[in-house]
Amino acid sequence: MASIDKIYATKEQRDALADWLQENKPEYLKYLYYWDWPPNDTREHPISNFPEHVDVFLYNNCPLQFVKNRIAEQYGESLQVTLDADKYYKEACVREYFNWRAKVKRKGLVK
């Protein structure tokens, strides 16, 4: 398996990310790899391979700097484009929902 687009971390960093995810987005824990770190191993290992929407969420919300640094490194110059596209998509979904809701309300199907 290639080691592209993964977050690398020490055991302590991986545990910190797992704890943060458990408190904030437990459904994203499924993307973490679980290692049996040998005692005194301070090397970085790949700990995850998140999909793009998780990367965007983490970049915008996770307080762990090593996570933000790796995501910025992965996306490079396209990071802002990715963040803007995610924001536009969410705004478009909200607009679509409210347009649909107004149309249904006009037809008297909801109050």
C-alpha positions in Angstrom: 0.0 0.0 0.0 1.3 3.4 -0.9 2.0 5.9 1.8 0.5 8.9 0.0 -2.1 11.1 1.6 -1.7 9.6 5.1 -1.1 11.3 8.3 2.0 10.2 10.1 2.4 10.5 13.8 4.0 9.2 16.9 2.0 7.0 19.3 1.3 10.0 21.5 0.1 12.1 18.6 -2.1 9.2 17.3 -3.6 8.8 20.8 -4.3 12.5 21.0 -6.0 12.5 17.7 -8.0 9.4 18.6 -9.1 11.1 21.9 -10.1 14.3 20.0 -12.1 12.3 17.4 -13.8 10.3 20.1 -15.0 13.5 21.7 -15.9 15.3 18.5 -16.5 13.0 15.6 -16.4 9.3 16.7 -17.7 8.2 13.3 -14.3 9.2 11.9 -12.4 6.8 14.2 -12.9 4.0 11.6 -10.3 5.7 9.4 -7.5 5.4 12.0 -5.0 2.6 11.8 -4.2 0.8 15.0 -0.6 -0.1 15.6 1.1 -2.2 18.3 4.0 0.3 18.9 7.0 -1.4 20.4 8.1 0.1 23.7 10.2 3.3 23.3 9.4 3.6 19.6 9.3 7.4 19.0 9.2 7.1 15.2 6.3 8.4 13.1 4.1 5.8 11.4 1.1 6.2 9.1 -2.0 6.4 11.3 -4.8 7.3 8.9 -6.0 7.6 5.4 -9.0 10.0 5.6 -11.3 10.9 2.7 -11.3 14.5 1.5 -14.4 15.5 3.5 -12.7 14.3 6.7 -9.5 16.2 5.8 -11.6 19.4 5.4 -13.4 18.9 8.7 -10.1 18.2 10.5 -8.3 21.2 8.9 -11.2 23.5 10.0 -11.8 22.0 13.5 -9.0 19.9 14.9 -6.7 21.8 17.3 -3.8 19.4 16.8 -1.2 21.3 14.7 0.5 18.1 13.3 -2.8 17.2 11.7 -3.2 20.7 10.1 0.4 20.7 8.9 0.1 17.3 7.2 -3.2 18.2 5.5 -1.7 21.5 4.3 1.4 19.5 3.0 -0.9 16.9 1.2 -3.0 19.5 -0.6 -0.4 22.1 -1.2 -1.6 25.0 -3.3 -5.0 23.3 -3.9 -5.9 23.4 -0.2 -7.8 26.7 -0.4 -9.6 25.5 -3.5 -10.6 22.3 -1.6 -11.8 24.3 1.4 -13.7 26.7 -0.8 -15.4 23.9 -2.7 -16.5 22.2 0.5 -17.9 25.5 1.8 -19.7 26.1 -1.5 -21.1 22.6 -1.5 -22.5 22.9 2.0 -24.0 26.3 1.2 -25.6 25.0 -2.0 -27.1 22.1 -0.1 -28.6 24.4 2.5 -30.0 26.7 -0.3 -31.5 23.7 -2.1 -33.1 22.5 1.1 -34.7 25.8 1.9 -35.9 26.2 -1.8 -37.4 22.8 -1.6 -39.0 23.5 1.8 -40.5 26.8 0.5 -41.9 25.0 -2.6 -43.5 22.3 -0.5 -44.9 24.9 1.9 -46.5 26.8 -0.9 -48.2 23.6 -2.1 -49.6 23.3 1.5 -47.8 20.0 2.2 -46.2 21.3 5.4 -46.9 24.1 7.8 
